[in-house]
Amino acid sequence: MAEVVDHGHGVDGTAPLVAVLLLLCGELTAWSLAERGRLRVSDSVQGNRALAVAALAIAGLLAAGLVVAMSGVQPGGGLIWTFLGVAAAVAAVGGAAALARR
């Protein structure tokens, strides 16, 4: 995570993309290792898993992008930014809970 800040010049804007790509690498690695087993799953289960991985990647990209965008805001940005931060935190927890129920 130390590479997010580029030598005092602010936050690297590509950090969310790198984070999502690392997440996808891990998920696809786990998926390929699971496929080596003897149990075969139906196409609908694999389709649901692909949708879940895609939703997780998109949600992660949005959350990481929000964090990077918020890091560029001056402290004490006002009530609107505080409200947006709280709303983002609630949305992240709600999204994680919705994905966990599946």
Residue, then its C-alpha position, 0 to 999 in steps of 0.5 A: m500500500a506504500e506505493v499508493v502515494d507517489h513520493g509526496h506528489g499525491v495519490d496515484g490514480t491507478a491504485p484502484l485499478v491495480a487493486v481490482l486486478l490483484l483481486l481478480c487474480g486471486e479470485l481466478t486463481a482460487w477458481s482454477l484451483a477449485e476446478r482441479g477437483r473431481l466435483r463438477v458443477s453445473d453451468s448455472v453455478q459457474g455463471n452465478r460465480a462469474l457474476a459474483v466475481a464481476a460484481l465484487a470487482i466492480a464494487g471494489l473498483l468503485a470503493a477504491g476509486l471513492v477512497v482515492a477521490m476522497s483522499g484528494v479533498q482538503p480536510g474539513g471539506g464540509l457537511i456534504w463530504t461528510f455525508l457522502g463518506v457516511a453514505a459510501a461506508v453504509a453502501a460498502v457494508g450493505g454491498a458486502a452483506a448482500l454478497a455474503r447472503r448469496 
